[in-house]
């Protein structure tokens, strides 16, 4: 057991030493890209946004229509509760509960539909951007490309702007980057 462990440790040390010596002779070039920025500059971004908003509006209209039916039936029930026969009252209450459950299911299904639609629309764009990043990295000798953010959290706490390949990726994808909008300078008083 001791001999096997010793051999494994020696192999690990040898592998690490080989990696470090290779890393010292081959410079590592690391860049980063802001995928959200790249996406916002693509023509597909507006089309995808429009399509998602259209789908959301359609689903909202369906939900609103069902909710209005529910509200009408509930108002009728509340107005006539004192004059209803017990059997009619119980049946109306079951219908109201069923309508409310159907509305909740419709809302959940709408969220699922929107997520699926967004994934369907975004998948080819992510592949396109990924391929652009890969091509730019290879053409410019980058060893690694990091993401500016993941899940809204900064992955890069500091990065030299010269290492940001976002505009190069846009150019590779045939998009001319728009200049950043800066607020007008304030006049001294």
SEMI-68018 format. One record per residue (C-alpha): y negated, x, z; residue in one letter. Coordinates in steps of 0.2 Angstrom, whole numbers, padded with zeros to 4 digits, always signed. Layout:
<atoms>
YXZa/...
</atoms>
This chain:
<atoms>
+0000+0000+0000x/-0012+0014+0005x/-0008+0023-0011x/-0011+0008-0022x/-0028+0005-0014x/-0033+0023-0016x/-0029+0022-0034x/-0039+0006-0036x/-0054+0014-0027x/-0053+0029-0038x/-0052+0019-0054x/-0067+0008-0048x/-0077+0024-0044x/-0073+0032-0061x/-0077+0015-0070x/-0094+0014-0061x/-0098+0033-0064x/-0094+0030-0083x/-0105+0015-0084x/-0119+0024-0075x/-0118+0039-0086x/-0118+0028-0102x/-0132+0018-0095x/-0142+0034-0093x/-0140+0040-0111x/-0142+0022-0118x/-0159+0015-0113x/-0158-0003-0108x/-0172-0014-0115x/-0174-0031-0107x/-0185-0045-0113x/-0188-0063-0108x/-0191-0079-0117x/-0199-0096-0111x/-0188-0109-0119x/-0199-0123-0114x/-0214-0115-0123x/-0203-0112-0138x/-0197-0130-0138x/-0214-0137-0136x/-0220-0128-0152x/-0206-0134-0163x/-0209-0148-0175x/-0193-0156-0168x/-0201-0158-0151x/-0213-0172-0156x/-0199-0181-0166x/-0187-0180-0151x/-0200-0186-0139x/-0204-0201-0151x/-0186-0205-0153x/-0183-0205-0134x/-0198-0215-0130x/-0192-0228-0143x/-0175-0229-0135x/-0183-0230-0117x/-0194-0244-0123x/-0180-0254-0131x/-0169-0253-0115x/-0184-0257-0104x/-0187-0273-0114x/-0169-0278-0112x/-0170-0275-0093x/-0187-0284-0092x/-0180-0299-0101x/-0165-0300-0090x/-0176-0298-0074x/-0188-0312-0080x/-0173-0323-0082x/-0168-0319-0064x/-0185-0321-0057x/-0186-0339-0066x/-0169-0344-0059x/-0174-0337-0041x/-0191-0347-0041x/-0182-0363-0047x/-0169-0360-0033x/-0182-0357-0020x/-0192-0372-0025x/-0177-0384-0025x/-0166-0376-0011x/-0169-0391+0001x/-0164-0404-0011x/-0149-0396-0018x/-0131-0401-0015x/-0121-0388-0005x/-0110-0385-0020x/-0124-0383-0032x/-0134-0371-0020x/-0118-0360-0017x/-0115-0359-0036x/-0134-0355-0039x/-0133-0341-0026x/-0117-0334-0034x/-0126-0334-0051x/-0141-0325-0044x/-0131-0312-0036x/-0121-0310-0052x/-0138-0309-0062x/-0145-0296-0049x/-0129-0285-0051x/-0130-0286-0070x/-0148-0280-0070x/-0143-0265-0059x/-0128-0261-0070x/-0140-0263-0085x/-0152-0250-0077x/-0138-0238-0073x/-0132-0240-0091x/-0149-0237-0098x/-0151-0220-0089x/-0134-0215-0095x/-0139-0220-0113x/-0155-0210-0112x/-0147-0195-0105x/-0133-0196-0119x/-0147-0198-0132x/-0157-0183-0125x/-0142-0172-0126x/-0137-0178-0143x/-0155-0174-0150x/-0157-0158-0140x/-0140-0149-0144x/-0145-0144-0161x/-0162-0138-0155x/-0155-0128-0141x/-0142-0120-0154x/-0156-0116-0166x/-0167-0108-0152x/-0152-0099-0145x/-0148-0091-0162x/-0167-0087-0164x/-0167-0078-0148x/-0151-0069-0152x/-0157-0063-0169x/-0174-0057-0162x/-0165-0048-0148x/-0154-0039-0160x/-0168-0035-0173x/-0179-0028-0159x/-0165-0018-0149x/-0165-0028-0133x/-0150-0026-0122x/-0154-0042-0112x/-0165-0057-0114x/-0168-0067-0098x/-0175-0085-0097x/-0193-0087-0090x/-0187-0102-0080x/-0171-0110-0075x/-0171-0128-0068x/-0190-0126-0065x/-0188-0110-0055x/-0195-0094-0061x/-0181-0081-0064x/-0193-0068-0069x/-0205-0064-0054x/-0214-0051-0065x/-0213-0047-0083x/-0224-0037-0094x/-0231-0048-0108x/-0226-0036-0121x/-0208-0040-0116x/-0210-0059-0120x/-0201-0063-0136x/-0206-0081-0136x/-0218-0080-0151x/-0206-0068-0160x/-0193-0082-0159x/-0205-0095-0165x/-0209-0084-0180x/-0191-0081-0183x/-0188-0100-0183x/-0203-0102-0196x/-0215-0109-0183x/-0233-0101-0181x/-0236-0101-0163x/-0252-0110-0158x/-0264-0101-0147x/-0265-0105-0129x/-0278-0117-0124x/-0290-0110-0111x/-0304-0119-0102x/-0321-0115-0108x/-0330-0102-0097x/-0342-0109-0085x/-0360-0104-0087x/-0368-0094-0073x/-0382-0104-0064x/
</atoms>
